[in-house]
Amino acid sequence: MARFSYDGKTVDYRSVAEIDRAIEALDREIAALEGRRIVRHVRITTSKGL
């Protein structure tokens, strides 16, 4: 986390990892309230260009 102050005001910036964790927690909470599970799929395709 980075903190910057200027003219008596302070701003805290979170890391990308912290933001990702917060979003995942919110997604889990929303899914639980809706009565569903979060299923994430990653599909990788490759080609040799032929």
C-alpha positions in Angstrom: 0.0 0.0 0.0 1.2 3.5 -0.8 0.2 6.6 1.1 0.6 10.1 -0.2 -0.2 13.3 1.6 -0.6 16.8 0.1 -1.9 20.0 1.6 -3.3 18.2 4.7 -5.1 15.5 2.7 -4.0 11.8 2.6 -4.7 9.2 -0.1 -4.1 5.5 0.4 -3.5 3.4 -2.7 -3.9 -0.4 -2.4 -1.8 -2.9 -4.4 -3.4 -4.8 -7.3 -3.2 -8.0 -5.3 -5.2 -6.4 -2.4 -7.8 -5.2 -4.9 -8.0 -8.6 -6.5 -8.6 -10.3 -3.1 -11.3 -7.8 -2.2 -13.1 -8.4 -5.5 -12.9 -12.2 -5.0 -14.3 -11.8 -1.5 -17.2 -9.8 -2.8 -17.9 -12.2 -5.6 -18.0 -15.1 -3.1 -20.3 -13.1 -0.8 -22.7 -12.3 -3.7 -22.7 -15.8 -4.9 -23.5 -17.1 -1.4 -26.4 -14.6 -1.1 -27.7 -15.7 -4.5 -27.4 -19.4 -3.5 -24.9 -20.3 -6.2 -21.3 -21.3 -6.4 -18.5 -19.5 -8.3 -17.1 -21.7 -11.1 -14.2 -20.3 -13.0 -12.9 -21.9 -16.1 -9.7 -21.2 -18.0 -9.5 -22.4 -21.5 -6.2 -22.3 -23.3 -5.8 -22.8 -27.0 -2.7 -22.8 -29.1 -1.9 -23.0 -32.7 1.3 -23.5 -34.7 -0.1 -21.2 -37.4 -0.6 -23.9 -39.9 
